[in-house]
Amino acid sequence: MDFWSLFGIKKHEGKRVRFRDTLRSIPIFSELGRRELASVERILHKREYAAGEVIFRQDEPGLGMYIIETGRVSILTDQSHDNMTELGDGEFFGELPLLDGGSRSATAVAKTPCRIFGFFQPDLFSLIERNPHLGVKIVLSLAAIIGMRLRAVNERVQTLLAQGVPPAVSARHRRAKKTEEGSRRP
């Protein structure tokens, strides 16, 4: 028995407290109390990924969301291989399948070695059965975040339309067309 165990403190407790702080910093979990966060933490699945390893691929069935404890993750589109965004410590991605169970809209790849926690739909449903109040808090927070993201995308689409960019034309296709037109000129 070591000194800290005399006071009921386990050596790994510091990591657990830091991870709870990470969970609390995520908008989906920001309104949860200490016990509620502990309930969520118990159903998370820890995964480690090497740099370059695919976490999930576009169009694969989605099972849930991922929370990055450490590392960097790139979110890519399969058609153009454009890097849509890069995420790091304390950020989350892939949350839509928690609600709809649909397929992935992009590919996620570990850019650096990563420690990631998965929060999957079957575990959320089980949590809802055991603790409906907690489950509803999580689902409402998730719906609010998805709504905010949808509004941001709608604003971006409206801006592009106002600039005369046809909705189905990506930046890459516009660049390719300009290059092609430039090569046709005498």
C-alpha positions in Angstrom: 0.0 0.0 0.0 1.4 3.4 -1.0 1.0 6.8 0.7 -1.8 8.0 -1.6 -3.9 4.9 -1.2 -4.2 5.7 2.5 -6.4 8.6 1.5 -8.4 6.7 -1.2 -6.5 8.2 -4.1 -5.4 5.9 -6.8 -2.3 6.7 -8.8 -4.2 6.9 -12.1 -6.8 9.3 -10.6 -5.0 12.4 -12.0 -5.4 11.0 -15.6 -9.1 10.3 -14.9 -9.7 13.8 -13.5 -7.9 15.3 -16.6 -10.0 13.2 -18.9 -13.2 14.3 -17.1 -12.1 17.9 -17.7 -11.7 17.0 -21.4 -15.2 15.5 -21.4 -16.6 18.5 -19.7 -15.0 20.8 -22.3 -17.0 19.0 -25.0 -20.3 20.8 -25.6 -22.3 17.6 -25.6 -21.1 16.9 -22.0 -20.6 20.4 -20.7 -23.8 20.5 -18.7 -23.3 17.2 -17.0 -22.4 16.8 -13.3 -19.5 14.8 -11.9 -21.5 11.6 -11.5 -23.1 11.9 -14.9 -19.6 12.4 -16.5 -18.4 9.3 -14.6 -21.4 7.4 -16.1 -20.4 8.5 -19.6 -16.7 7.7 -19.0 -17.6 4.1 -18.1 -19.2 3.4 -21.5 -16.4 5.0 -23.6 -14.2 2.7 -25.6 -10.5 3.6 -25.7 -8.6 3.2 -29.0 -5.1 4.0 -30.1 -4.2 4.8 -33.7 -0.9 5.1 -35.4 -0.1 8.0 -37.7 -1.7 7.4 -41.1 -4.2 4.8 -39.8 -7.8 5.2 -40.9 -10.3 5.6 -38.1 -13.3 5.3 -40.4 -14.0 5.7 -44.1 -16.6 7.7 -46.0 -19.8 5.8 -46.7 -19.1 3.1 -44.1 -21.9 2.6 -41.6 -21.5 4.9 -38.6 -21.6 3.6 -35.1 -20.9 6.7 -33.0 -18.6 9.6 -32.3 -15.0 9.9 -31.3 -13.3 12.1 -28.7 -9.6 12.9 -29.2 -7.7 12.7 -25.9 -4.3 13.2 -27.6 -3.2 13.5 -31.2 -4.3 15.0 -34.4 -7.0 13.7 -36.8 -7.6 14.8 -40.4 -11.2 14.7 -41.9 -11.0 14.1 -45.6 -13.5 13.7 -48.5 -13.0 10.6 -50.5 -13.9 12.1 -53.9 -11.4 14.9 -53.8 -9.1 13.9 -50.9 -9.4 17.5 -49.7 -8.6 18.0 -46.1 -11.9 19.4 -44.7 -10.5 20.0 -41.3 -7.9 18.9 -38.7 -8.8 18.2 -35.1 -6.7 17.8 -32.0 -6.8 17.2 -28.2 -10.2 17.6 -26.7 -12.1 17.8 -29.9 -14.7 15.4 -31.2 -16.0 14.2 -34.6 -18.4 11.7 -36.2 -21.3 12.5 -33.9 -24.2 12.3 -36.4 -24.4 8.5 -36.3 -25.3 8.7 -32.6 -28.7 10.0 -33.7 -29.3 8.5 -37.1 -27.0 5.5 -37.4 -26.3 6.6 -41.0 -23.2 6.2 -43.0 -20.0 8.3 -42.7 -20.0 11.6 -44.7 -16.1 11.8 -44.7 -13.0 9.8 -43.9 -11.1 10.2 -40.6 -7.4 9.5 -40.5 -4.9 9.8 -37.6 -2.4 12.4 -38.6 -0.2 11.7 -35.5 -0.4 8.8 -33.0 -3.7 9.2 -31.3 -5.5 8.1 -28.2 -9.2 8.3 -28.9 -12.4 7.4 -27.1 -15.4 6.1 -29.0 -19.0 6.8 -27.8 -21.2 4.4 -29.7 -25.0 4.4 -30.4 -25.7 1.1 -28.6 -24.0 2.4 -25.5 -26.0 5.6 -25.7 -29.3 3.7 -26.0 -28.3 1.5 -23.1 -27.5 4.6 -21.1 -30.9 6.1 -22.0 -32.6 2.9 -20.7 -30.7 3.0 -17.4 -30.8 6.7 -16.9 -33.3 8.5 -19.1 -32.7 11.9 -17.6 -29.0 11.7 -18.5 -29.6 10.2 -21.9 -32.0 13.0 -22.8 -29.5 15.7 -21.7 -26.9 14.2 -24.0 -29.3 13.8 -26.9 -30.6 17.4 -26.6 -27.0 18.7 -26.4 -26.1 16.6 -29.5 -29.1 17.9 -31.4 -28.2 21.5 -30.5 -24.6 21.0 -31.8 -25.8 19.4 -35.0 -28.3 22.2 -35.5 -25.6 24.8 -35.1 -23.3 23.1 -37.6 -26.2 22.8 -40.1 -26.9 26.5 -39.7 -23.2 27.3 -40.4 -23.2 25.1 -43.5 -26.4 26.8 -44.7 -24.8 30.2 -44.3 -21.7 29.1 -46.2 -23.8 27.7 -49.0 -25.8 31.0 -49.2 -22.6 33.0 -49.3 -21.3 30.8 -52.2 -24.6 31.1 -54.1 -24.5 34.9 -53.6 -21.1 34.8 -55.2 -22.5 33.0 -58.2 -20.9 29.6 -57.4 -23.3 26.8 -58.5 -24.1 24.5 -55.6 -22.7 21.3 -57.1 -19.3 22.8 -58.1 -16.5 22.3 -55.6 -13.5 24.5 -55.3 -11.4 21.7 -56.9 -13.6 21.4 -59.9 -13.5 25.2 -60.4 -9.7 25.2 -60.3 -9.6 22.3 -62.7 -11.9 24.1 -65.1 -9.8 27.3 -64.9 -6.7 25.3 -65.7 -8.4 23.5 -68.6 -9.7 26.8 -70.0 -6.2 28.4 -69.6 -4.6 25.6 -71.6 -7.1 26.0 -74.5 -6.2 29.7 -75.1 -3.9 30.3 -78.0 
